[in-house]
Amino acid sequence: MTVAMRPPTSACPACSAAPAAEALAEAAQPKDVNIVLSLPSIHCAACISGVERALNAQDGVLGARVNLTLKRAQVEARPDLTAEDLVRVLEASGYEAHELDATALRATETDKAGRDLLMRLAVAGFAAMNVMLLSVAVWSGADGPTRDMFHWISAAIALPTIAFSAQPFFKHAWTALRAGRLNMDVPISLAILLAVATSLWETSLSGEHAYFDAAITLTFFLLAGRYLDHRTRAAARSAAEELAALEVPRVARVTAEGDEEQVAMSDLVIGDLVRVRPGGRMPVDGEIVDGHSELDRSLLTGETRPVYACPGQVVSAGEVNLTGPLTIRATAVGRDTSLHRMADLVAVAESGRSRYTSLADKAAKLYAPGVHILSALAFVGWYVYTFDLRTALNIAAAVLIITCPCALGLAVPAVTTAASGRLFRKGLLIKDSTALERMAQVDTVVFDKTGTLTAGTPEVTNIGDHSRRNLGIALALAEGSSHPLSQSLAQAILSAGVKPETVTNLTEIPGHGAQGVWKGQTVRLGRASWVGGGDSNVTSAWLRIGEVAAEPFYFEDQIRDGAEAVVSQLQKDGYDVVLMSGDTTPAVEAFAHRLGIRKWIAEALPQDKAAKIDEMTDAGAHVLMVGDGLNDTAALAGAHVSISPASALDAARVASDVVLLGNSLEPISDAVATSQTAIKRIRQNFTIATWYNIIAVPLAIAGLCSPLIAALAMSTSSITVSLNALRLK
């Protein structure tokens, strides 16, 4: 016998200490970090390659992968590289980016339930095919020991298959029975179990018929309906979780000595000073104590104009600092910030909408008790009539199988899946299983303005009013600024074929604009109050050359493709169309007039939008909300049904029931029309299922249907319902 011996331990302390020291040194080294970025503006394969190329070129990045569906980038990086560094890199490349808290998103990363259903469906389908092959031999005339052998082989396949594949129905049925109520899974489970029990009894008595194929086929069709229903729900994630993930996980706290230290958000307390760099988001509600800049509040309020920021001004979590560093004294942190309160508002709105009762649920409430009563009456009646337990049990099983709500279980998901496929080809992704039902009830459509009815990017409208010399000076100043309006202006001037003039001493004044020297004269581009321009009711930037009067560049957000068509079509079809925005009153009024919208609401804060939706709902309206920003998220969640563009922020996209994949809004009117057709098909399916039961149930109760014939009839009704649903395509 050979015995493995452990090598002797070294007696030298230095030798044994060396590996331990190396291990401790290795453990003490900071580990690589995983940074998750939200990329709300990406929309195609070119965006993916552009983002990945920009990130992978950055020193310290070990690898970057972009998920277009989730609009996120996963970046593995060295510990000295921060999310703010990566955000600046992407914004310099023309991509909007925000840091996400990866730990807040882990619950939504996998779809275990979907994989579990699909696996059970595959097992049931494979087993059903094998048992069907064995049944063919029996139907072809096999009898005696040969028939019994085939029946026992079928039992050996069917019993473990049903024990595994039918677990979702058994669990839900048991949960309902323990709570003293009935649901659709109770008659389903009884039908499957009774078919198996009857088959085992017949097989043990060497009977002619066994119904293992009926039990497995029944399980397969029901799992198919359950999986279709799950698929329509799988895309939906919690908007409240997405909003929580947008909160800044780490912040730069200013110490008493004036130094900065990186701390977790949970370590902040009211009164702490926080430094927010240009391009960063406000991590807390607070007051500016030092610095001048401009704030982008569009994600929270929808207001397109950057807001001047100076000491003493109040800021809210989620706002973006544009041009200069700011020091903020925290007045609300953690769950008390405006961003977190918005997340709570969304969670409340989502829970209210989830109480919607679908047509299938309403049918189930009436159907489940009726099935049990009919089967029980059939069993009692035939036993009293024949005193033959075997006959009574067979007829009761046939009644349960023939009335099994398989057709009803497929009636809604089959139509929803067909309609979802049709709308997906037109550029709309249906995320919620009841979205089409709710959309069919809509009578009021509420649109957000910025980023929804508009393209979300301001464009210069009066380039032709300026000389090429002045455009060259403006271009030189704009290229030296990181302000969104400056970037838009620079792009427009370059597109006009103008080259920049030579401007020296170029500097950017945070919160004001850019200035420099051209041919000995001071030139400025920026805010009207700083440059010396006049008042304007539209977004503008002003150029001043020396002592000459300032000239304005006017900006206008372009109407999104299909916006005019969809508004016109909805109004033509009798829907009440409302424009609701956080933008200023003149801007909203002018835009509503351009699109022919008679009802509009301006300067609406997020809570105002949600309250207005609730007010419309309380007045009896069924509201379809279309929006894209954080300021729309609570309203999207609270509306009867909601749509957001794919370019929307993650939180807005997941709060909505439907995502618009393309740039055009025109498919929205088609979605409303398709929802009406889908409801007609669902009701037709219920009618088919009802007539099937009216005809088949009396035959089963009269003893004219064996469990096998009942299973075939049930399968026929399910196929009929599915074919009717496919007419939607």
Secondary structure as the mmCIF struct_conf table of DSSP 4:
data_model
#
loop_
_struct_conf.conf_type_id
_struct_conf.id
_struct_conf.beg_label_comp_id
_struct_conf.beg_label_asym_id
_struct_conf.beg_label_seq_id
_struct_conf.end_label_comp_id
_struct_conf.end_label_asym_id
_struct_conf.end_label_seq_id
HELX_LH_PP_P HELX_LH_PP_P1 ALA A 4 SER A 10
HELX_RH_AL_P HELX_RH_AL_P1 PRO A 13 ALA A 28
BEND BEND1 GLN A 29 GLN A 29
HELX_LH_PP_P HELX_LH_PP_P2 PRO A 30 ASP A 32
STRN STRN1 VAL A 33 SER A 38
TURN_TY1_P TURN_TY1_P1 PRO A 40 SER A 41
BEND BEND2 CYS A 44 CYS A 44
HELX_RH_AL_P HELX_RH_AL_P2 ALA A 45 ASN A 56
TURN_TY1_P TURN_TY1_P2 ALA A 57 ALA A 57
BEND BEND3 GLN A 58 GLN A 58
TURN_TY1_P TURN_TY1_P3 ASP A 59 GLY A 60
STRN STRN2 VAL A 61 ASN A 67
TURN_TY1_P TURN_TY1_P4 LEU A 68 LYS A 71
STRN STRN3 ARG A 72 ALA A 77
TURN_TY1_P TURN_TY1_P5 PRO A 79 ASP A 80
HELX_RH_AL_P HELX_RH_AL_P3 ALA A 83 ALA A 92
TURN_TY1_P TURN_TY1_P6 SER A 93 GLY A 94
STRN STRN4 HIS A 98 LEU A 100
HELX_RH_3T_P HELX_RH_3T_P1 ALA A 102 ALA A 104
TURN_TY1_P TURN_TY1_P7 LEU A 105 LEU A 105
HELX_RH_3T_P HELX_RH_3T_P2 ARG A 106 THR A 108
BEND BEND4 GLU A 109 GLU A 109
HELX_RH_AL_P HELX_RH_AL_P4 LYS A 112 TRP A 139
TURN_TY1_P TURN_TY1_P8 SER A 140 GLY A 141
HELX_RH_AL_P HELX_RH_AL_P5 GLY A 144 SER A 165
TURN_TY1_P TURN_TY1_P9 ALA A 166 ALA A 166
HELX_RH_AL_P HELX_RH_AL_P6 GLN A 167 ARG A 178
TURN_TY1_P TURN_TY1_P10 ALA A 179 GLY A 180
TURN_TY1_P TURN_TY1_P11 MET A 184 MET A 184
HELX_RH_AL_P HELX_RH_AL_P7 ASP A 185 SER A 204
TURN_TY1_P TURN_TY1_P12 LEU A 205 SER A 206
BEND BEND5 GLU A 208 GLU A 208
HELX_RH_AL_P HELX_RH_AL_P8 PHE A 212 ALA A 234
TURN_TY1_P TURN_TY1_P13 ALA A 235 ALA A 235
HELX_RH_AL_P HELX_RH_AL_P9 ALA A 239 ALA A 245
TURN_TY1_P TURN_TY1_P14 LEU A 246 LEU A 246
BEND BEND6 GLU A 247 GLU A 247
BEND BEND7 PRO A 249 PRO A 249
STRN STRN5 ARG A 250 VAL A 254
TURN_TY1_P TURN_TY1_P15 ALA A 256 GLU A 257
BEND BEND8 GLY A 258 GLY A 258
STRN STRN6 GLU A 260 ALA A 264
HELX_RH_3T_P HELX_RH_3T_P3 MET A 265 ASP A 267
TURN_TY1_P TURN_TY1_P16 ILE A 270 GLY A 271
STRN STRN7 LEU A 273 VAL A 276
TURN_TY1_P TURN_TY1_P17 PRO A 278 GLY A 279
HELX_LH_PP_P HELX_LH_PP_P3 GLY A 280 GLY A 280
STRN STRN8 ARG A 281 ARG A 281
HELX_LH_PP_P HELX_LH_PP_P4 MET A 282 MET A 282
BEND BEND9 VAL A 284 VAL A 284
STRN STRN9 ASP A 285 ASP A 290
STRN STRN10 SER A 293 ASP A 296
HELX_RH_AL_P HELX_RH_AL_P10 SER A 298 THR A 301
BEND BEND10 ARG A 305 ARG A 305
STRN STRN11 VAL A 307 ALA A 309
TURN_TY1_P TURN_TY1_P18 PRO A 311 GLY A 312
STRN STRN12 VAL A 314 VAL A 315
TURN_TY1_P TURN_TY1_P19 ALA A 317 GLY A 318
STRN STRN13 VAL A 320 ASN A 321
BEND BEND11 THR A 323 GLY A 324
STRN STRN14 LEU A 326 ALA A 332
HELX_RH_3T_P HELX_RH_3T_P4 GLY A 334 ASP A 336
BEND BEND12 THR A 337 THR A 337
HELX_RH_AL_P HELX_RH_AL_P11 SER A 338 ARG A 353
TURN_TY1_P TURN_TY1_P20 SER A 354 ARG A 355
HELX_LH_PP_P HELX_LH_PP_P5 TYR A 356 SER A 358
HELX_RH_AL_P HELX_RH_AL_P12 LEU A 359 THR A 386
HELX_RH_AL_P HELX_RH_AL_P13 LEU A 389 ILE A 402
TURN_TY1_P TURN_TY1_P21 THR A 403 THR A 403
TURN_TY1_P TURN_TY1_P22 PRO A 405 PRO A 405
HELX_RH_AL_P HELX_RH_AL_P14 CYS A 406 ARG A 425
TURN_TY1_P TURN_TY1_P23 LYS A 426 GLY A 427
STRN STRN15 LEU A 428 ILE A 430
BEND BEND13 ASP A 432 ASP A 432
TURN_TY1_P TURN_TY1_P24 SER A 433 THR A 434
HELX_RH_AL_P HELX_RH_AL_P15 ALA A 435 MET A 439
TURN_TY1_P TURN_TY1_P25 ALA A 440 GLN A 441
STRN STRN16 THR A 444 PHE A 447
HELX_RH_PI_P HELX_RH_PI_P1 LYS A 449 LEU A 453
STRN STRN17 THR A 454 VAL A 460
BEND BEND14 THR A 461 THR A 461
HELX_RH_3T_P HELX_RH_3T_P5 ILE A 463 ASP A 465
BEND BEND15 HIS A 466 HIS A 466
HELX_RH_AL_P HELX_RH_AL_P16 ARG A 468 GLU A 479
TURN_TY1_P TURN_TY1_P26 GLY A 480 GLY A 480
HELX_RH_AL_P HELX_RH_AL_P17 PRO A 484 SER A 495
TURN_TY1_P TURN_TY1_P27 ALA A 496 GLY A 497
HELX_LH_PP_P HELX_LH_PP_P6 VAL A 498 GLU A 501
STRN STRN18 THR A 504 ILE A 509
TURN_TY1_P TURN_TY1_P28 PRO A 510 HIS A 512
STRN STRN19 GLY A 513 TRP A 518
TURN_TY1_P TURN_TY1_P29 LYS A 519 GLY A 520
STRN STRN20 GLN A 521 GLY A 526
HELX_RH_AL_P HELX_RH_AL_P18 ALA A 528 VAL A 531
TURN_TY1_P TURN_TY1_P30 GLY A 532 GLY A 532
BEND BEND16 ASN A 537 VAL A 538
STRN STRN21 SER A 540 ILE A 545
TURN_TY1_P TURN_TY1_P31 GLY A 546 GLU A 547
BEND BEND17 VAL A 548 VAL A 548
HELX_LH_PP_P HELX_LH_PP_P7 ALA A 549 ALA A 550
STRN STRN22 GLU A 551 ILE A 559
HELX_LH_PP_P HELX_LH_PP_P8 ARG A 560 ARG A 560
TURN_TY1_P TURN_TY1_P32 ASP A 561 GLY A 562
HELX_RH_AL_P HELX_RH_AL_P19 ALA A 563 LYS A 572
TURN_TY1_P TURN_TY1_P33 ASP A 573 GLY A 574
STRN STRN23 ASP A 576 MET A 580
BEND BEND18 GLY A 582 ASP A 583
HELX_RH_AL_P HELX_RH_AL_P20 THR A 585 LEU A 595
TURN_TY1_P TURN_TY1_P34 GLY A 596 GLY A 596
STRN STRN24 LYS A 599 ILE A 601
BEND BEND19 GLU A 603 GLU A 603
HELX_RH_AL_P HELX_RH_AL_P21 PRO A 606 ASP A 618
TURN_TY1_P TURN_TY1_P35 ALA A 619 GLY A 620
STRN STRN25 VAL A 623 VAL A 626
BEND BEND20 GLY A 629 GLY A 629
HELX_RH_AL_P HELX_RH_AL_P22 LEU A 630 GLY A 638
BEND BEND21 ALA A 639 HIS A 640
STRN STRN26 VAL A 641 PRO A 645
TURN_TY1_P TURN_TY1_P36 ALA A 646 SER A 647
BEND BEND22 ALA A 648 ALA A 648
HELX_RH_AL_P HELX_RH_AL_P23 ASP A 650 ALA A 655
BEND BEND23 SER A 656 ASP A 657
STRN STRN27 VAL A 658 LEU A 660
BEND BEND24 GLY A 662 ASN A 663
BEND BEND25 LEU A 665 LEU A 665
TURN_TY1_P TURN_TY1_P37 GLU A 666 GLU A 666
HELX_RH_AL_P HELX_RH_AL_P24 PRO A 667 ILE A 701
TURN_TY1_P TURN_TY1_P38 ALA A 702 GLY A 703
HELX_RH_AL_P HELX_RH_AL_P25 PRO A 707 LEU A 726
TURN_TY1_P TURN_TY1_P39 ARG A 727 LEU A 728
#
